[in-house]
Amino acid sequence: MEELRQRKIVEASYLTAENAGRYRSILRFFYLQHEKLRHYLYPEDVLAHLKEDVYFEEYTEAQLQADLKQLCDWNNLIPRQETGRVLTIEDFKKKRYRYQCTPYTIEIERMVERLHSLGESFGGSLEATLFERLLAALRHFSEERGSASGAEFNQTWEDVYACFRKLVEQASDYIAYLKSEKVEECMKSEAFLTYKDAFAEYIRRFILGLQTSSYNIESLLKQITAADMAAAAEKIADYQMSIPRLEEAVERSVYVARCLEQWESLRLWFFGSAGHASELLLLERETMETIRRITRFAQRLGERHSASRSRYQDYLYLAGWFSTLPNVDEAHKLAAALFGSSGVRHICAGVRESEDMDGVIWEEPSTVLPVKPSVNTYREKTRPGAVVNRQAEKEAAREAFLREKEAEQALVDALSADGRNIVLASLGLQPPIVRKTLLNWISRCMGQGDRTAKTENGRLVRLVRRSEAQIVLECTDGTLQLPDFVFEFLD
């Protein structure tokens, strides 16, 4: 096997040879006839087909024989002597041949056909149904591990890996397509606004399908242990070894190793490895970032369109509005509302005293800003000052902060009835700090492959979805609809 990987692939020489146009036309005809189940062709059939092209008007039978011989030397064609239609000894000495494509040539032509269909851009798609098909195939594989025959079980595993491979290839190709330079240029054009909603909705449906099915797929993968998969690989290898093959037999360990490698790649794609996030999580991030990028491009196009739009009708309407006002005071008020107060001064405040991101401006203390004289001769007075010890204020602020955090933690700890689980569906009316804390935990758990994270006080918590239903969390400042989650404390 290692020697096959290192040898030169002479079968692909015809793609870049000096007379590549002739070689490719000949083998293209062989490939098309092979697809029609016509495996053997005579030289006169090939010559008649080539003569239909203007490029081969002066092409002779001698040139065809030379090209066929060269293709046979490159292992693209297999010559077989025709003896059934020989009538004389002279005909037998001429060695009349018919030719057949080799398997390498068929696969090369199929690859070239796919390359032509790709064009200059990536293909692919984001189909949420691929996750559903993979989930169904995994369920079938898990149910048949101990009951199905070797042929059925082998086909079930091939269905699982085929679904997984198609999912990965289609998603990666489509993400690469969206990131290509050509698509980036299209997103900057005005015509993109027509397709913006369709793009965003298409990707959003994929994300919903991904999030819905990925939890069930991960649960199934966790149920299949390494020992179960090793036994399944042995069963698949037994079936592969039972297939009669005339060429050199492949060792049984090769089939086992290949099956286990495919299973490991499937697990790594969904769960990741130590120090590396899973490809599933990266795909979700890529698709979310794509939606944000589409939104940004659309916003910029909208702003550019608004900036260049004529305001003639707007100003005409405002002029009519001004003309109907009863007095100049009302006109001043309308002008202030539309264009701002005339001659207003903008004063910049100092640095915020609080770092609370959830705080509102009305809770901030007022800023006292001394106004300096706007004369060139003004200079601030400087005087030496002593270093003030503010250790007491720092300790007081620290103690107040710790007391606040302890009160919040006590409030969160009271949510668990048994000290082990927090069932969101059973919580009653809660203050906003509880909602913020629970959402923070959900965000941390969703960012991990095993849905496990640490809370602010170091406790290990796991996020579990109890059912497919939606619940409502009631708080003093409103309600929040979210899935039926349960937090399980693991320590």
N, C-alpha and C positions, 0 to 999 in steps of 0.2 A: 504493500500500500504506500509506503514512504517513497519507494522508487517511482511509482506512478505520479506522485505529486511533484517530484523533482525533474521529471523528464520534460523535454521540449515538446510542445503540442504542435506537431507538424500539420495536423489536420486544419489548423487555422491559417496556414500559410497563404491559401488562395485569396484571403481577404485583402492582403497587402502586397501581393506579387506584382510583377511588371504588367502582366496581362490580366489584372484583377477583374476588369470589366467582362472579359470573355468567360473566365472561370466562374464568376458569380452568376452570370446569366445561365450557364449550363447547370450548375448545382441548384439554382433557384427552380429551374424546370423539373429537375429530379425531385426536389422537395415537394413541389405542388402536386406532382403525380403520386408521390408517396402518400400524401394526405388523402388522395382519392383511392388508396389501396392498390395502386398500380406500381408495384415495387421494381419491376424489371423493364428497362428501356433499351431499344436498339439505337445504334448511331444514326440511322436514317430518320428515326423519329425526332431525335434531338436536333439534327440539322434542319429538318422541315420546320420545327418550331423557331429556331434561330433566324431562319430566312424571312420570317414574318416581320422582323425588325429591320429598319433602314440601316442600322449600324452594322448589320451582318450581311449586307447585300453582296459583298465580294468575299465572303467567308467560304472556304473550300472544305471538301471532305478530308483532305490531307491535314489541314490545320485542326480540324475537329479530332482526328485520330491522335494527333500529337497532344492536344489539350486533354483528351481522355486518358492518355497514357500518363501524363504528368499528374493528373488528379488521382490516378491509381497509385502512383508513387507516393503521394502525400496521404494515402489511406482515406481519401474522400469517397472513392468508388471501389466496388469489388467487381472485377470482371469474371464472367462465367461463360465458358465456351458453349456455343450452341451446336449441338450435334443432332438434334431431332430432324432438322430440315435439310441435311446434307444429301446431295444427289450424286456428286462425283468426288473423286479423290482430290481434284484441284480445289474444290470448295472446302474440303476438310483441311487442306494445307493452309488455306487463307485464314483459318482460325476465326471464324465469325463469332463475335462476342455480343453478349448483352450485359448491361451494367446495373448495379444496385447500389444505393446510397448506404454508407456506414452509419451506425448509430451516432457517432460523434458529429458527422455532418448534419444529420437531422436536428440535433440539439443546437448546433451552431446557427443553423438557419432559423430555428425558432427564436433563438436569442436575438438575432439580427432583426427579425420581424417585430419583436417586442420593442427593440431600441428605436425602430422607425416609428412605431406607434406612439412612443413617449414624446417625440419631438425635442424641443429645447427646454422644456419645463418639467417639473416633477408631476407625477400623477397622484394617486392615492385618494383617500376619502376618510371622513370621520363618521363612521356608521356605528350608532349606539347598539344596533342589532347584533354586531359582532360579539359584544360582551354577553348578550343573551344566548347566542349560539354556543359560545365557549362555556357558559354556565351549564347549559343543557348537556353538552358533551361531557363535561366533568361529572355531572350527576350520573350520567349513563355509565361512565367509566368506574365510578365508585360503587355503583350497584352491581356491576358485572364482574368484580374482581374475583369472586370465588365460585361463580356459577357458569359463566360463559365458556364456550369452547375456545380453543386457541385461535382459530380464524376470526371468530366474532370479536374476541378480546383484542386481537391485533388491529382489526379495523376500527374498533372504538378508540384505541390509543392514537391511531393515525388521524382520526377525526378531531381529537382534542388538540394535537399538535398542529394540525393544519389550520384550525380556527385561530389558535394562538399566533401562529406565524403570520397569517393574513391580517390579523388585528394589528400586530406590531408594524408590519411593513406598510400597510395602508395609512396608519396614523403618522408614522415618521415621514413618509413621502408627502403627505398633505401639509404637515407642519413645515417641511422644507420648502414646499411650494408657496406657502403664505409668506415665508421669509425671503423668498427670492427677490432679486433686484427688479425683475420685470413687474412683479405684483406690487412691490413698494411704489414703483412709478405710477402704476394704475390707481393705487389708493390716493395719490396726490392729485388726480385729475377730477374734474367736476362730474364726470360720468359715474364715478364711484358712489356718489350719493344715492344713485338708483338701486345699487346692490347692497348698500350698507346693512339694511335691516335683514335681508335674506342671509347674508354672511353671519351676522351676529346671532340670528335665530338658529341657524344650522349648527353653529358651534355650541350654543347654549343647550340644544337638545342632546348633543353628544356628551356634554358635561353631566347633564342630569342622568343619562343612561349609564355613564361611567360610575357615578356616585351610587346609583341604585343597585347595579349588579356587582360592583367590585367587592362590597362587603360580603355578599353571599359566596363569591368565588374564593375570597380569602378564607372564609369559614370552612369551605370544602377542602381547600389545600391543607389547612391545619389538621383536619380529621384524618388525612392520609399520611401515615407515619413513614419514616425511612424504611422500616422493615416491610411495611405493606408494599411500598414501591419496589423494593428489591425483589420481593416475590413476584410482583407483576412483571418486572423486567425479565426474570427467569422464564416466566410463562411465555412472554413474547418471543424470547430467544429460542425456546423450544419449537415454537411454530415456524419461525424463520428457518431453523435447521431442518425441519421436516419437508421443506420445499425442495424438490429435486433440481439441481443445477449442474450443467455440464462443465462449466468453467471451474477454475480452482476454488475450492470451498473456503468460505469465510469462517474464521474461528468463532465459536459460540460466545466467547468473552467480548468480541467486538460488538455484537448485537446488544449484549447486556450493558456495556459501557455507553453505547450510543443512546439507549433508552434512558439511562440514569442521567446522562448529560442533558438531554432534552427536558427531563423533569426538573433538574436543577436550574436550568435557564428560565423555565416557567416560574419557579418559586422566587428566584432572584428578581424577576421583572415585577412581581407583585409585592414582595416584602423587602427587597434591597439586601444589602450586606452590612457588616460592621463598618461604621464610618461613612457609608454611602446611602443616600436616599434611594428609594425604589424608583424604577422607571415609570411606574403608574403615577406616583406623586409628581414626578417631573413632567409627565404628559399633562396632568391636570393643571400644573402651573403654566405650562406653555400655552394651553388653550385659553386659560383665563387672561394671560398677558396678551394674547392675540385679540381678544374682545376689547381689552383696554386700548390696544393700539388702533383698532378700527374706530373706536369711539373718538380717540384723539384726532385722527385724520379727519373724521367727519366734522368734528367741532371746528377744526381749523378751516376747513372748506366753507363751513357755514359762516364763520366770522369774516372770511375773505369775501364771501358773497354779500354779506350784510354791509361790509364797508364800501363795496363798490355799487351798492344799490342806490338808486336815485331817491332822495328825500323830498322830492318836489311836492307830492301829495300830502306828506306829513306836515311840511311847513305851511302849505296852503290851508290845511285844516286848523293849525294853530293860529294862523292869522285871522281866520274867521272867528275862532274862539275869543281872541283878544278883542275883536271888534264888537262883540256882544256884551262885554263886561260893563257894569254900570259906572265904575269910577276907576281912578288911577291906582288906588290902594289895592283893589282886587287884582288889577293887572300886575302890580308888583308881587303879590303873593303867587300868582300863577307863574310869573317869570322865575321866581325863586324856586318853585317846585320843579320846573322844567330844566332850568339851566344852573341852579344853585344861587346862593346869595352873592351879590356883587361885592367885591372888595373884602371877602372873608379871609381871615388869617388861619392858617393850618399850623397847629402846635403839636409837636411830637412829645409824647409822654416818655417817662423813664422805663426802666426794666421792671418787669412784674416781680412782685414779692413772693408769689406762690407759683409752684411748678405743677399744680394740679391741672391735668389736661381736660378734666370734666367740669372745671369751674366756669361760671358765667361772669360776664363783665360787671353785672350789678353787685356781685359779691366781693369785687376787688376794692381795696381802699382807694380813695381819691389821691391823685398825684399833684403835689404842689410844685409848680415849675416857676422859678424866678425868671423874670423877663429882664434881659440885659439891654442897656441903652444902645441904640444903633448909631453911635458916633465913633469916629476913628480914634479919638483920644482916650476912650475908655479902656482901662486896664484893671483886671481883677486884683484885689488886695490879697496878698499871701502872708500868712503868719505861721510860724512853727507851732505844731501841736503835738501833744503827747499821745502815745499809743494807749488806746482804751481797752481794758480787759473786758471782753464780752463773754467770758466763759459761763457765767450764770445764765445769760439769755440763751446760749446754745444748749445748756443742759435742760433748761425749762422747755425749749422747743422740742428737744429730743424726747423728753418724758411725755409731752403732750402727743407727739407722733406715735410713740409706742402704745400709749393708752388707747388712742384711736384705732390702731391696728388690732390690739387685743379685743376691743369691743366688736370690731368687724369679724374677727376670727371666731369669737364666741357665738355671734349671730349665725355664721355659716355652720359651725359645729352642731348647732341646735337643729339643723335641717335633717340630720340623720336620726331616724327613729331608733335603729338598732346599733348605731355606731359603726356600721359596715357599709351601708348603701344609702344613696340619696336618690329617691324616685321623684323625678320632676313632676310627674302627673299628680302626685299626692300632696304637693306643696300648696299651701293656701296663699293668702295675700302676703306679699313680701316687699321689703323696701328696695329701692333702686340699687343699692350696693350689692345685694344678693344676686340680682340679675347680672350685673357687671362681672361679678366673681364667677358665676356659672358660665357665662359666655366666654370668659377668659380661659377657663378649664376646657371647655369644648374646643376652643381654637388650638390649645396646646395638644390635646389628645388627637385631633384630626390631623395634625402635622406629623404624627408618628405612625409608622407602619403597623405597629401592634396596638394602636389607640390607647397607649399608656403614657402618662406624664406625671410630673411632680407639681404639687401645689406650692403656694408661697411659703408655707411652713415646712416643706420638705416631705409631706406625705405622698405616697405613691397611689395614684388613682387611675382607673381604667374606665373608658366610655363604652357602654353597651347599649345597643338599640333594642328595646324590649319588644316592639311590634312595629308594623308599617304605618300605624295611625299617626295623626298629628294631634298635639296637645296644646293647651293654652296656659301660659304662665302669667298669673295676674300679679301686678305690682301696683304700688300706690300712685305711680305716675302713668299707668297705661297697661296694656296687655301685649304679650309676645307669643306668636305662634311658632312652634318648633317641633321636630320629631320627638317621639316617645323615648327619650334617653334615660339611662340610669347610670349613676356614678358608683363604681365599686372600689372601696379602699382596699388596697392589697397588703398594706403593712399592719 
